[in-house]
Amino acid sequence: MCIYIIVEGKNDRSKLRPLLQPEINIVCTFGTLNSDKLEALREQIYDHEVYLFMDNDSSGKKIRGILRDAFPDATQIYTSPGYAGVEGTPEEYLIARLEKAGLQEFIIYEAQ
């Protein structure tokens, strides 16, 4: 089974990519979700393991709410409101969040 992490933007993806093995798919919403984009995500991710890792701001919360409805079984990963989104979160904290979500076997610890 494939694993997908959905993030808001390409900077979030760029921040996570060096921390995770290549078999983890990191998909961007690019900050917006219309019905076409949401349907494309559903088709792409259909029946795979999904994690939602959005920024802890109003935009991220809005996107998380839409995605939570689309992927009700998705695991939620949260960053601290004190950081400027996923891209502004220190790698050590991101790794701790990924571990808490149960993804430790896919983490590349040398990336720190």
N, C-alpha and C positions, 0 to 999 in steps of 0.2 A: 504494500500500500504506500502511496506517495504521501508526503507531508507538505502542506502549504502554510506559509505564514503570510497573512495579508497585512500590509502596512499602507500608510497614506501616500508617501512620495518616494521618489528615486533617491533622495538623500538618506531617508530611513533605510531603504534597501542597501545602499552603499555602506551604511554604518554596520548593518547586521551581516552582510555577505562574508567578510573575512572571519567572522566568529563562528560560522556554521559550515558544515561539510556541504559539498556541492549538490548532494541529493536532496537537500532541503530547498524547496521552491519558494522564493520570496516574490510575491506579487504586489504591485502597487495599484491603489485606486486613483492616484494622482489628485487626491483631495476632493474629488466629486464622484457622485454615483447617480447616474440616470438609469432608467429601466433597461436600456440596451446594454450598458456596461455591467449592470448587476446580473443580467441574464447571461452575458458572456462569461462572467466569473463563475456563475453556477455551472455552466456547461464545462468549463475548464477544470473545475475543482470537484465536480460531481463524485460523490461517494468516497472522497479521500479525507484524511485527517487534516483538520483546519485549526489554525491558531490566529487570533486577532490581536495585533499589537499596534494600537493607535496611540497618537499623542493624547495627553491628558488635558486637552483644552476643549473649548466649545465645539470646534470643527471636528476634532477627533471623537468626541463623545457622540456627536450626531452621526458620523459615519459608522461608529461602533454599533449604535442602535440599529441602523439599517442592516448592517451585516449580521448582527445577532439574530434578527428576524429571518434573514436568508439562510444562515448557517446556525441553527439553534444548538447543535452539538459541538460547536467550536469551543476550544479552550481560550479563555481570555487571559491576555498578558498585559499587565499595567506597568507603566513607568511612574516615577514620582512626579507629583505636580511641581516640584521644585526645579525640575530640569526643563530645558527648552525642547520638549518633544523627544522622540526616539533618537533623532540625529544628534541632539545635544546632551544625551545621557552618557556618562562615562562607561567605558567598556566593561569594567568590573561589575557595575550595577546591572548592565544588560545581561551579562553572563549569569548573575545571580537570579535574574527574572526568568531566563531561559531554563535554568536548572530547576527552579520552582515549578515551571510548567511541565517538567519531565523530559526535557530535550537534552539532558547532559551527555547522552551517548553520541550526539551529533555536534557537540561544541568542539571547536578547535582552540584549545587552551593556549597554544603557542602564539596566537594572534595578539595576546595582550602585550 
